[in-house]
Amino acid sequence: MSVTPTIRIYSFSYHSSGPPADPTGNNGGFVFDCRGLPNPGRVPDLKHFTGIQGGAKEMLDDSFSVKDFLERAEMMIKLTSETFRAKGFRDLMVSFGCTGGRHRSVYCAQKLYDNLTEEGYDTHLVHWQMEQEEPEYSRKRAMILAAGLGTRLRPITDTIPKALVKASEKTMLQWTIEALNDSGCTDITLNTHHHAPMVKGWVEDYSAENTNINLKLSNEKHILGTGGGIREAARWLYGPSPFLIHNVDIWSDFDLNRLYHSHENVDLATLICQERESSSYLLVDESDRLCGLRIIGQKDKVLVKPFGKLRPLGFSGIHICSPRFLELLAGKRHFSIIDAYLEFSAMGETVRTITVQGNWFDMGSPEKLKNLEDFLVERTEHATRIGQNGS
C-alpha cells in the first residue's frame, strides 16, 4: 500500500545560511527563490514584522505576483507528491529562500504549510532563520529511543512494549516525555517497533490531553539500532538548533537544560556520563573528549590521541547533538550511536562529555525497575515528612 510522503517545508536566508541540507539522504526536492517577489523588508514601516505578521503579511497577501508564485509552486509540489506516493517515497523536501529569511520566504513557507495541512497532507514546517533570531519561533527538539524489544524485562514485555512498562504510577515513556518537556522540549519524536500499535494508541491519548507537546512517531519495520533510529527520524529532528536524545528506559533528575546550554555547536555531540560501574565505558581525556571505548574482558579501543590521561566513564543514555550530525549520518542504515561517535571522532570531529549532579536509574530489568520504585517511594515519604515538620 502506498503512503503519502511527508512534505517538509523550510524557510531560509540566502545571506546567512543558504538552503538547508537534506538529512534523509534523498538529496532532492524543491528550492524556490523568493527574492524576485515584493519585499516588505524594504518598507520602513513593515521591515520589523516577519512575513506572517501585521502589515508585512497584509502586503504579501495583497500581491498578485506572490499569489501566482505560490499557486504555481503548490501545483508542482502536489504533482510530485503524488508521483512520490506512487513510487513509495516517504519524504519530499521543499525550501523557500529570500535574502534575510524573515519576510518573503517565511510567508511562502507558512502559506504552503497551512494550505497543504488543511487539505490533509502530512506536513512539517521549520523557519530556519527565524528560529535563531526570534524567541517565539524557537523550537527545542528531542528524540526518545523506544523501539527496543525489552528482552531484560520479559515476560512483561511479551505482551506490552518496554516504553509502556510502569515505574511507580507512570510509564517509562511518560517519565521521559515529562523530563524532556520540563527542559523546554516541545517537539519530541519517538521510534517504535515492538508492539508499535500499542505505543501509537498511548501517544494519541496522551497527545489529546497534552496539546502543548508535539509528538511524532518514527516506526521501524526492522530495528535499526540506536544510531539507525536517530538517522531514520532525521526528518523530524533536523533544524538550526541542537536536539536532545534520551533512552526510554533511563530515569534521572538531571538538569537537562545544563546539558543543552553546555553544548557547543562546533562539537558534534555532548554526552552525559558518570563515574559508575558498567559493563562498558567511554574513554575520555582531560579535555572531556571522547577518545575510545572499553568493554570489560576486551582490549581497550582508543581511536583519538588523548590530551593527558584517559578515564573510564559510564554513558547515561542522555546526549545532545548538533544538526550537522544528521547530515553526516545520511548514508548510514543500521548502526550503534556509540560506534558512530567513535567513527566520527577518529575522523577529527569532537564529541565531548559532561558529568552532572543528580540521581540516575536504569529501568531495563525487573531488579533495576524495583530499585527506582523504592527510591521514588522513599523520596515521596521524605517529602511528606518534611512537609509535616514544616507545618
N, C-alpha and C positions, 0 to 999 in steps of 0.2 A: 504494500500500500504506500502510495506517495505521500510525502509530508511537505506542507507549505514551509519554505525556508524562513528562517528568522531574518528580517531586514534590519541591519544595524546601521543607524544614521548618525553621522558625526558632523558638527560644525568645527571649523578650524581657522587659524590665521596663517596666511601665506608669509606674512612678515616675521612671525615669531617661531612657528614650528613646521609649517608645511603639512601636507596630508598625513594623517595617522597611518602607521604601518598596519598590516593585516596579520594579527597574531594567530589566525586559524591556519595559516599556510596556504590559503587558496590563491592569494595574490591577484585578486580580481575585483570586480565591482566597478562602480562609477565614482568619478571625481568631477564635480560640477564647479566651474569657476564663476563666482557671483560678482566679480569685480566690474563687469560691464553693466550692472544694474544701478539704479539711482541710490545714492549713498547718504543716509541720514547723518553719518559722521561728519559730513561736510557742512551741515546746517548747524550753526552755533547753538540754537535753542534746543536742538534734538540730540546732539552728539553724546550727552551724558546719559541718555537712555540706552538700553540694549535694544536689539531688533524686535523684541517681543514686549516692549514696554511703551506706554504713553504715546507721544507724538511720533516717535520713530516707527512704531508699529503701524500707526494710522497712515503715515506717509507711504509705507510699503504696501499696506492693504489697498491703497487707492491707485497704485501704479499698474497700468495695463501691462507694461513690459515685464514686471515681476510676476504678474498673474500668468502671462503667456509662457514665461520661462519655466515656472513651476508645473504648469499643465503638461508641457512637453516632457519635462523630466519625469513626472509621475507616470506618464504613459509608457515611457521606456522601462522604468523600474518595474511596473506591473507586468509588462510583457516578459521581461527577463525572469521575474519571479515565477511566472507560470512555466517557462522553459526549465528553470532550475527544479521546480517541483516535479515535472515530468521525468527529469533525469535523476531524481533522488538527491539533489544537492540540498544541504541543510542551512546554507548561510549565504546572504548577499550583503555586501558592504557598500554603503552609499555615503559619500562625503561632500560637503558644501564648504567652499573656502572663499574668504574675502580678505582684504588687506589686514585688518586688525582682529578679525574673528569675533566681532561684537555686534554687528548690525545685520548686514545682508545674509551672511551665512547662517547666523543664529535664527533669523526669521525663516529662511527657506527650510532649514533642518527641522525646526519646530512645526512648521506648517505641514510638511510632508508627514512627519510623525503623527500629528493629530489626524490628518486625513486617512492615513493607512490604518491607524489604530481603530478609528471609528468604523472602518469598513471590515474589521475583523482580521487584519493581517497581524502576524506575530512580529512585534517591533521592539527596538531597543534604541535609546537616544542618549548621546553624550555630547555636551557642548564643551569641547576640549579646551579652548582658550578661556572661556568664562569660568570653568571650574577652578582655574588657577587665579582668577582675578576677583571674583565676586563670591562672598561667603554664601549667598543664597543659592548659588549654583553648585557649590562643592558637594561631593559625594564621597563617603568612605565605603569602600567595597571590601568584602571578605568572602572567604570560602570555607566551608566545613567539609572535611574529608569523612564521608559517612557511608561509603559503598562496600566496606569490608563484610566478610561472612560472619565475623564474630565467633570464630571456632573455639576460642578460650571460654566463651560463655555458654557453650552447649551444655544441657539440652534446651536452655531458654531460647536461644536463637534458632532453634529448629522451626519455630512457629512465628517468631517476630524478628524484625531486623534489630541489629545491635543498637542503632540510633534511638529506638523506642523502648529500650530497656530502662527501667526506672532506678534512680538513685534517690532514696527518700521519696519525696512526693512528686518529683519531676523526672521526665525522661532525659536521657543524655542530650538529646537534641535540643530540648528546651533550655537546659542549663547553658549549653554552648551559645545558642541564639541570644539569650539574655546577656551573657558575658560580652559578646561582640556588640550588641546594641547599646549596652552601658558605656562602651568606649566610643560610641558615636557612629558605628556602622549601621547604615540604613539599607544598603544593597547587599544581600547575603545569598550566595549560591551554595547549594549542597549537592554532592554527587550521590547517586543511588545505584543499587544493583540488587542486592539480596532483599527479597520481599519489597521491591520498589513500589508496587501499588499501595502497600500499607503506609509507606513514608509519604507518598503523594497525597493520600487521604488525610493524614495527620497535618501536613503542611497546609492543605486547603482550609481545614478547620481552624488552624492557628492563625492563618493569614486573615480570615474573616473577622477575627477578634482583635487582631493587631495590625491595623491598616497602615501604621507608621513604618512598618518594615516591609521591604520589597524582597520576597523570597523567590529564587529561581531554582529549578531542578535541572541537573545535568545527568541524565540517565545513561548508564554504561551497560551495553549488551554483554560485554565481556569486561571483567575487572582490568583496569589499565595501570594499576599501581598508583602510588601516591603522586608521582610526578606526572604520569599519563593522565590522571584525573584532573589535575590542575590545567594541563595543556588543553584537554577536551573542553573545559569550562572557560577558556580564554575569552570567548565572545562576550561573556558577562563581566569578566574581571578587568578587561582592558580599558584603561582611562589614563589621564595625565598624572594620577596620584598613586602612591604605593597601596598595595592591598594586603590584608591580613589572611593568614592560613591557620586553621585550628582543627586538630583532630577531634572527632566527636566523642571519643572515649577518654578525654582528658578534662579534669575539673581543676580549676585553680582560682585563687582570689588575687592573682597578679593584676597590677595596674597596666592594662593593655595600652593605655594612652602613652605610657612611658616608652613602650616598645615603638609605637607609632612615631613619636616625636624624636626618638633617639636614632631612627633610621636615616641614613644619608642616601639620597637617590643615586649618588655616584657609586655606591655599593650595590651589588646585585641583590643581596638579601641580608637580613639581620635575624638571628635565631636566639630565642630564649633558652638558655642552658642552665644546668645546675651541677653542683658537686654532690653526686649521689651514686649509689651502687646501681650498676646496669650490666646487661649482657654485651652492650656495645657502647663505645664512647666516641665523641668527636674530639679530635686532637687540635688544640687551639694554642696559638703562640702568644707572646706577651703583648702584642698589639691587638689581641682579640680576633685575629683572623683564623678562619678555618683552614687547616693545613693537611688534615688527614683523618684516618678512621682506625679505631682499634676495636676488634671483635675478639672477645675472650676465647683463647685457645688458638688464635691465628696470629700471624706476623703482622705488626703494625704496617699500615699503608700510609705513607707520607708522600704527598704529591706536590706540596708547595714548600719551598725553603723557608723555615720559620725564622722569625725575629726573636731571638732568645730561646728560652726553654719552652717545650711543649707541655701542656697539662690536659688530662682527660676530663671531659665534661659530658654529663648526660643530657641528651636533647629532650626538651619538654613537649614537643609536638605543636608548638606555637611559634610562628615566624611571620615575617613581613617581607614582601618582595617589591622591587622596582618594576614599573611597567615593561621595561625593555627585556626583563627576564622572560616574559611571554613571547617576545619576538624571537629570542634565542631557542625557545622550545618548539617553534613552529614545525620543524621537520621530524619531531620525535613521536613515538606512539606509546609503547608500554615500558615504563621505567620507574625507578625509585627516585624520589625527590632528593634524597641524600646523595645518591650516585650522580645526579645532575649537578648538585652543588659542588661536589668534588671535581667533576669533569671540567666545569667552567672555571673553578679556582685554579686548576692546573693550566688553563689557557690564559691566565692573567687577570681574571675577574676577582673581585673581592667579596667574600662572604664573611660577615662578622658575627660575633656572638655577644650577648649581654647576659648578665645574671641579675635577677630582681628578687626582692624580698616577697615572701608570701608562702601560702600553703599550696601544695600540688599533689594531685592524686591521679593515678591511672585506674580507669574503671573497666579495664578489659578482661577481668576474670572475676569469678564469684568472690574470691577472697579479697581482692582489691576493692571490689564494689562494697563489700561489707566494711572495710576499713574507712571508706568515705562516709558511709551511712552512720557509723559510730561517731566519726568526727562531727558530722552535721548535728546529730542528737546532742552531743556534748556542747557544741557551740550554742545551740538553742537554749539548753538548760543553763549555761553560763550567763547568757544574755538575760534570761528570766531572773536569775538570782541577783544580777547587777541592778535590774530594774526594780526589784522588790526592795533591795537595800537602799536604793536611791529614793524610793518613795517613803 
